[in-house]
Amino acid sequence: MAEQGRRKVGIIGSGLIGRSFAMIFASGGYKVTLFDLEPDQVSKAKADIQTQLGSLEREGLLRGSLSVQQQFDLITGVTDLATCVKDAFFVLECVPERLDIKRSVWSQVDPLVTDDVILSSSTSALLPSAISEGLRHKDRFVICHPTNPPFYAPLVEVVPSQWTRADVVQTTMELLREVGQVPVLVKKEVAGFVLNRLQFAIMGEAWRLVRDGVISAGDLDKVMSSGLGTRYAFIGPWETAYLNAEGMDSYVERYADMIFDIQKHQESAEKMALGPTLDAIKTDMEAVAGPISDLQTRRQWRDNRLAALAKLKVEMAAADQKAGPSK
Ligand SMILES: NC(=O)c1ccc[n+]([C@@H]2O[C@H](COP(=O)([O-])OP(=O)(O)OC[C@H]3O[C@@H](n4cnc5c(N)ncnc54)[C@H](O)[C@@H]3O)[C@@H](O)[C@H]2O)c1
C-alpha cells in the first residue's frame, strides 16, 4: 500500500469513469487532481465521490487502509489542465469517446509533461495508436479500459500500441494491481479489445436467437443470469472446459466435434435495427426491468447485487489466500 499522498495522479474528465478512477487511486494513497472542462462537473464529482465513499464503507468495500475522509482529502478538483498534470507520474484521460476530443486533450498535455510520465486513456474502443500518433511522448502512452462500475467489476484492459515501451506497460499493470483492480494485457491492438469482442459476440448470437423465434429475450437473459453468468462470475470459458473434462486434451477429444458442428450454424454479423426483433426485446425488457421512465430503480437494484457479489468475491479471495495453494 502506498503511503498517504506519496505520488500524484492527474485525471482529466470528471464524469462517471474519471471520478471512479479518482476514488480508486485515492484508496491506494495517491494524491489525485481532477480536472474537467466544465468546472461545475468537478464540484458535482467531488460531492458524488463523498457519497460513494460513504456507501462503499457501509458495504464493507472501502479499499485500502485510509479512512473515507483521508481518501476524500487526497482528491483535489482543479480548474486548469496544467495544474492537473503538473508533477503527476500518471495522467489518465477520461473525456468523452471521440477521437477528436481525445487527440485535442493529448496535444495540450504532451508539451506540459516530463519524459518519465505515463499517459493513459480510459477509451472503450479507440485504438492507442490512433490517439497517441504524433505525440512526443507516444512511447509512454497506454490504454486502461475499465469495466463499469470499476469498484465492483475491477477488470481493466491494458492496451499498448506498437510503440509503447514495455516498462510503461509493466508499471501500469503493477499500479492497477496495487490499487485493487484486475489488469489484463491486450497484447495487440484489435477493434473492441477483448471484453467488448466477447460481449458483442454474445449479443450477436442473442439477437439471432430472438429474431429466429428460438427463445424470448427475457428467457435468453435468464440463460446468462442463472446459467452461464453464475459460472462466469468466478471462472472463464477456458477453466470451465478444463474442469468439465479431465483437462484440455480430454475436453477437445470429447467435445470439439459437437462444438464445431454448432459453431457452423452461427452466422456472421447482422446489424441490430428497428423492427419486430427489437420490438420483442423491448416488450420483454419492460416486463423484466420496468418502464424506461423508472430505469433508475432497476439500476439501483443491479448495483446492489453487483456490490454484494463484489463483497463476496473479496471475502472469498481473502479466504483462498489464507488457505494457501492447497485451497
Ligand atoms: N461509462 C462507461 O461505462 C465506460 C466504461 C469504460 C470506459 N469508458 C470510457 O471512459 C471515457 C469517459 O467516459 P464517461 O462515461 O466517464 O463519460 P462522461 O460523459 O460521464 O464524462 C466525460 C467528462 O469529460 C468532460 N470533458 C469533455 N471534454 C473535456 C475536455 N476537453 N477536457 C476535460 N474534460 C472534458 C465532460 O465535461 C465530462 O465531465 C470514455 O472514453 C468512455 O468510452 C466508459
The ligand as an SDF file (V2000), in Angstrom:
LIG
                    3D

 44 48  0  0  0  0  0  0  0  0999 V2000
  -19.2730    4.8390  -18.8440 N   0  0  0  0  0  0  0  0  0  0  0  0
  -18.8170    3.6090  -19.0740 C   0  0  0  0  0  0  0  0  0  0  0  0
  -19.4880    2.6090  -18.8480 O   0  0  0  0  0  0  0  0  0  0  0  0
  -17.4070    3.4400  -19.5790 C   0  0  0  0  0  0  0  0  0  0  0  0
  -16.7580    2.2120  -19.3810 C   0  0  0  0  0  0  0  0  0  0  0  0
  -15.4360    2.0720  -19.8260 C   0  0  0  0  0  0  0  0  0  0  0  0
  -14.8050    3.1270  -20.4740 C   0  0  0  0  0  0  0  0  0  0  0  0
  -15.4830    4.2970  -20.6750 N   0  0  0  0  0  0  0  0  0  0  0  0
  -14.7760    5.3750  -21.3940 C   0  0  0  0  0  0  0  0  0  0  0  0
  -14.3320    6.3530  -20.4510 O   0  0  0  0  0  0  0  0  0  0  0  0
  -14.3370    7.6400  -21.0780 C   0  0  0  0  0  0  0  0  0  0  0  0
  -15.1590    8.5930  -20.2430 C   0  0  0  0  0  0  0  0  0  0  0  0
  -16.4900    8.0850  -20.1730 O   0  0  0  0  0  0  0  0  0  0  0  0
  -17.5280    8.5780  -19.0700 P   0  0  0  0  0  0  0  0  0  0  0  0
  -18.6430    7.5770  -19.0680 O   0  0  0  0  0  0  0  0  0  0  0  0
  -16.8420    8.9080  -17.8000 O   0  0  0  0  0  0  0  0  0  0  0  0
  -18.0650    9.9290  -19.7690 O   0  0  0  0  0  0  0  0  0  0  0  0
  -18.8260   11.1490  -19.0870 P   0  0  0  0  0  0  0  0  0  0  0  0
  -19.5960   11.7960  -20.1660 O   0  0  0  0  0  0  0  0  0  0  0  0
  -19.5340   10.6830  -17.8540 O   0  0  0  0  0  0  0  0  0  0  0  0
  -17.6390   12.1250  -18.6210 O   0  0  0  0  0  0  0  0  0  0  0  0
  -16.8050   12.8080  -19.5060 C   0  0  0  0  0  0  0  0  0  0  0  0
  -16.3410   14.0820  -18.8240 C   0  0  0  0  0  0  0  0  0  0  0  0
  -15.3360   14.6970  -19.6200 O   0  0  0  0  0  0  0  0  0  0  0  0
  -15.5500   16.1130  -19.5850 C   0  0  0  0  0  0  0  0  0  0  0  0
  -14.8810   16.6990  -20.7370 N   0  0  0  0  0  0  0  0  0  0  0  0
  -15.3380   16.8140  -22.0120 C   0  0  0  0  0  0  0  0  0  0  0  0
  -14.3800   17.3750  -22.7890 N   0  0  0  0  0  0  0  0  0  0  0  0
  -13.3170   17.6200  -21.9790 C   0  0  0  0  0  0  0  0  0  0  0  0
  -12.0270   18.1890  -22.1890 C   0  0  0  0  0  0  0  0  0  0  0  0
  -11.6610   18.6020  -23.4010 N   0  0  0  0  0  0  0  0  0  0  0  0
  -11.1960   18.3180  -21.1410 N   0  0  0  0  0  0  0  0  0  0  0  0
  -11.5730   17.8970  -19.9060 C   0  0  0  0  0  0  0  0  0  0  0  0
  -12.7760   17.3420  -19.6450 N   0  0  0  0  0  0  0  0  0  0  0  0
  -13.6320   17.1990  -20.6760 C   0  0  0  0  0  0  0  0  0  0  0  0
  -17.0520   16.2680  -19.5580 C   0  0  0  0  0  0  0  0  0  0  0  0
  -17.4150   17.5490  -19.0430 O   0  0  0  0  0  0  0  0  0  0  0  0
  -17.4520   15.1210  -18.6300 C   0  0  0  0  0  0  0  0  0  0  0  0
  -17.4820   15.5190  -17.2800 O   0  0  0  0  0  0  0  0  0  0  0  0
  -14.8630    7.4290  -22.5000 C   0  0  0  0  0  0  0  0  0  0  0  0
  -13.7930    7.2810  -23.3920 O   0  0  0  0  0  0  0  0  0  0  0  0
  -15.6400    6.1320  -22.3810 C   0  0  0  0  0  0  0  0  0  0  0  0
  -15.7620    5.4300  -23.5950 O   0  0  0  0  0  0  0  0  0  0  0  0
  -16.7460    4.4940  -20.2320 C   0  0  0  0  0  0  0  0  0  0  0  0
  1  2  1  0
  2  3  2  0
  2  4  1  0
  4  5  1  0
  4 44  2  0
  5  6  2  0
  6  7  1  0
  7  8  2  0
  8  9  1  0
  8 44  1  0
  9 10  1  0
  9 42  1  0
 10 11  1  0
 11 12  1  0
 11 40  1  0
 12 13  1  0
 13 14  1  0
 14 15  2  0
 14 16  1  0
 14 17  1  0
 17 18  1  0
 18 19  2  0
 18 20  1  0
 18 21  1  0
 21 22  1  0
 22 23  1  0
 23 24  1  0
 23 38  1  0
 24 25  1  0
 25 26  1  0
 25 36  1  0
 26 27  1  0
 26 35  1  0
 27 28  2  0
 28 29  1  0
 29 30  1  0
 29 35  2  0
 30 31  1  0
 30 32  2  0
 32 33  1  0
 33 34  2  0
 34 35  1  0
 36 37  1  0
 36 38  1  0
 38 39  1  0
 40 41  1  0
 40 42  1  0
 42 43  1  0
M  CHG  2   8   1  16  -1
M  END
$$$$
